[in-house]
Amino acid sequence: MSKPETTAKIWILEDHEAFAKQVRRMLNAEDDMECPYHFNHPDDLFDKLRFSNERPDIMLLDLGLPRRDGLEVLGELRTALPDVKVVILSSFDDRERVYRAICNGAAGYLLKTADPDEIISGIREVINGAAALSGSLAKMILQGFANHGPVQQIEQLTAREEDVLRYLVRGLIKKEIADELSISQHTVDMHLRAVYRKLHVRSQTEAVSKALRQGIV
């Protein structure tokens, strides 16, 4: 069976050859994803971008790169590929690195140790316009932000918007939230848009951090 026209092209920058091949096989097994390339070194990736018109929809980036700071590479990718969403796929789970990646424009941060289904779900969330965090990282970020930052006045959330935000804080993806609340994913999207507007945020990560910081849920 041929893959649909909406197949998302995903490239990988990962110096661990065996892991990169494993992820690539996993992605290529999905009907809505394909991974035509993986690169072992940033120079190889940037050479490809320099001499080819091909571009990915999603870039999976490991932070533990040889002789390069992965966060520095993230900044270079955001400059070179402003319309491409970069998802960190790393074994690093320290708070500072996660914060810096998110603040520097990463669309998601997934751990290599996560269940393969969680990695696929996270990538698919980013493809669909949301942000993605491994569950343990979402909890860590919430705890880290809980006692920091100014408290702002926000518009009152409805009960259902609070329900959606509460599940978001717990690390559930949109499909799981829809199942928990017995509503459609479209309705979840509608509530999330309202939550983002009322909280004055633009992403799942920002919504989650503000929710805990201001004791909203």
ABEGO torsion letter per residue (X at the ends): XBBBAABBBBBBBBABAAAAAAAAAAAAABAABBBABBBABAAAAAAAAAABABBBABBBBBABBBGBBAAAAAAAAAAABAABBBBBBBABABAAAAAAAAAAGBABBBBAABBAAAAAAAAAAAAAGBBBBBAAAAAAAAAAAAABEBBBBBBBBBAAAAAAAAAAAAGBBAAAAAAAAGBBAAAAAAAAAAAAAAAGBABAAAAAAAAAAAGAX
